[in-house]
Amino acid sequence: MSQSAAHDEHSSFIQTPKQLLVVLLLAFLVPIIGIVMLVQLILGETNPNPAALEPAAVAARIQPVGRVEVVDANAPKVVKSGEDVVKAVCGACHTTGAANAPKIGDKAGWAARLGQGLDGLTKSAIKGKNAMPPRGGVPDLSDYEIARAIVFMANQSGASFKEPAEPKAAPAAAPADAKKDAKK
Ligand code: HEC
């Protein structure tokens, strides 16, 4: 009989009320801690950066590859001066002599070219020549702006071109509207 008593002794490790209390507490706390950790894991993973869910950030992420820029066609085009064009575009090559561009001020470099006259040089710059890209690589530049840029550069390099006349702007809509208003 003593064998069975020994067996009973080992059948349960909860022997005292204190042990029971500890087991109950653990049985209660362990799952709760587990759930809290799980929730934190899930929340942390799906939303690592709250800023990424801002409408602007989402729109930037899912924007299509192409974009449409709305430009007011009636806005007056600001005609750049020769100096501005040279500073912004042509100077990249023509102040440094990059790619063997005739440098501003290099009279020898320009001398052979000046024979074409301003018209010839302008046509050449519009078309492009060897390493010289058409319109200096900026298709937005008008013929007039190109010509002025050439005057600006060439006149510092031995030429004495006159500023070309500004092409007449297309008749603006404003005066017609003004007349209509006057009739009323
Ligand atoms: C990427 C460099 C580069 C830029 C930008 C550039 N040029 Fe040039 N340009 C050259 C080179 C190189 C030549 C010499 C081409 C040759 O004769 O082989 C040249 C030559 C010229 C010539 C002489 C053409 C001829 O027939 O001899 C003119 C005029 C000229 N450029 C005007 C301009 C104007 C105006 C701009 C700005 C709107 C401009 N370039 C921007 C590189 C450039």
Residues whose N, C-alpha, C, O or C-beta is under 5 A from the ligand:
A	BS01	HEC	V89 C90 A92 C93 A98 A99 N100 A101 P102 R113 L121 S124 A125 K129 N130 A131 M132 P133 R135 G136 I146 A149 I150
